[in-house]
Amino acid sequence: MFLGDPLNFNILPKLAPTKSQAEGKTPEQLSADLGEAYASLGPWLGKHNVETTYPLIQNFLSNLRADGEHKKIGAVGFCWGGKFAVLLTHQDANPTVDAAVAFHPSLLNLPDDIEKIARPTAIGVGDADFLIPMSDVEKIQDIFKGKEGCEVDIYPDQVHGFAVRGDLTVDSDKQAAAKAAERVFASSTFKC
């Protein structure tokens, strides 16, 4: 999906630091770190946008569906991938997944990306996630009230990226990551 051009992992502590990575930094330092991260992230996102990436995902999913062995297919996405997990649940998605889980999804177009969901979907987000503020989470919750099998899980005191890159030396972060993994594997979303 990245066409041999993955995002440089070294920018993540500046883009979305864990609580321990941000500890002791002033707001000015955090802002400078974020600016530096965006200088790398912006061009990468320009090359790996929906128009470029979604057809690659659709092709993969079409091939998966064509083999006939997979009766039900779910998608799990984190951050950038969370948007694509959501897109694959839209009523006009072709092909579509049967259910999806998106953790700390980024780049969602609200409310459109959520309103178009037509399959069971769970979204997990930390209440301290600066990329998806609680005001946006509330909008998602309101839209989900009218959608069967759709739910939002809020993880207290968790920042962006907690499900895959939280600080596992901090007990609450470790528990949140474990709960997120359980959410996927024991998810009622995937029992469709």
N, C-alpha and C positions, 0 to 999 in steps of 0.2 A: 504493500500500500504506500510505502514511502519512496518507491522507485530508486532505491539505493541511497536515499538522502534522509536518514532519521534525524530528528531534532537532537541537537547536542545536549546530552544529559547534564552537562556542567552548568547550564543556565538555570536549571530548575530551582536550586537553592536561592537564586536571586529573584526568579519569577514568582515562585510560590513556596517560600521557606516554611519548614516545619516550625513549630513553636520554639524548639531549642535553637534552630538556626537563626531565628529572629530575635531571640533573647539578647538583651544588652545593646541592641542597635537602636539608634535614634530614628524618629520618623523620617528625618532627612536622609539618613543612610539607607533606610528601607526604600525610600522613593528613588534614590540614585541607583540602587541595585535593580529596581523594577525598570527604570529607564534603560539601563544597560541590557537587561534581559530582552526588553521589547525591541531593541536594535537588532538582535539576532532573530527573535521570534517573528517579527513582522514580515521580513522577506521569506522566511520558511512557510508561514501561513499563506503567503501569496502564491507560492508554488504548490502547496498542498491544500487547496481550497475544495469546496464541495464539488465544483464543476470538474475538477481533475480527479478527485479521490472517489467520489460516489460511484461513478461508472466502474471503477476497479472492484469495489465492494459488490456492486450488483452482478458483475460477471462471476465473481467467486461464488456468490450465493446461488446464482442460476446454475452453475456447474454442480454445486452441492445438491440442489433440488433435483437436478436431472439424473443423478445416480440412482434415485429411487430407494435408497436404503434409509434415508432420513425422513421419518414420518413427521416429526416436529423439530423445528430449529429455533433456537433462542440466540439472542445476541447480548453480549455484555460489553460495555464500553466505559472507559475512564477518561475524563477530561475531554480532549479532542475527539476521542473515539465515542464518548457518550452522545455527542450530537448524532453520529452515524447510527448508533443503536436506536435512537429515537426516530430518525428518518425512516428506518426500516420497518417501523410499526405504523406508518401513515397509511390511510385508506387507499391512496393512489400509488403506494410503493410497488415497484415491479422489479424483482420479486419482493416478497415480504417475509419477515420472520413471524413466528407464532407468538413470541413474547420477548421482552427486552428488559434489561436492568442497566441503568446509566448512573455511574457514581461521579459526583462532582463534574457534571457535564459543562462544557464551555461552548461558547459561540452559538448558543441557542437563540433563535429569533422568537422572542415572546411577543404576543401569545401564539403566533402562527404554528410554530413547531410542535407545541403542546396540543393545540386545538385539533390538529390533523391526526393525532394518535387514534388508531382504531384497533389496537391489539393490547393485551395485558402488558403493562409497563410499570416498573418501579424505578423511582429516582431517589438516590441517596446523596445527601449533601450535609456538610458540616455547618453548624450555625455560625462559625467564624470564617466562612469561605468568602473572600473578597471578590471572587469572580462570579459568584451567584449569590447575591445578597438576599437576606430574608424577605425583602419586599418582593423579589422575583419568585422566591419559593412559595410565598403566599398566593401569588397569581397562579402558579402551577397547581397548588392545592385546590384553589377555587375551580379551576377547569376540570381537575380530576374528580370533583364531586359528582359530575355527570357521566363519568366513564367507568364502566364495570371493569374490575381487575387492575385498576390503576391506583398507585399509592406513592406517597412521598415519605421517606424515612429521614428524619433529622437527627444527626449525630452531635450531641452536646460537646461544645468546646473543641470542635474539630475544624481544621483549616483545609484549604484546597489541597487535594492529593492524599488525604488521610488514608484512603482505602488501599493505596499501593505504595506510598512512600512516607507513611507516618513514622514518628520516632518510637520504635519498638522498645526503647529503654524506659519510656514513660507508660505506666500501667494503663492509664485511660486511653492513650493512643493505641496501644497494643490491643486492648479490648474492643475498641471501635473497628480496627482492621479485621479482627476475628469475627465480629458481628457482621461486618460487610461481606466477608467470605461466606458465612453461614446464610446470609440473605440470598446469595446467588444459588447455593447448592440446596437449600431447603425452601426455596422461594415458592410461595403460592402462585407467583406470577408464572412460573414455569410449569405449573400443573394445569395447563389449559388444554 
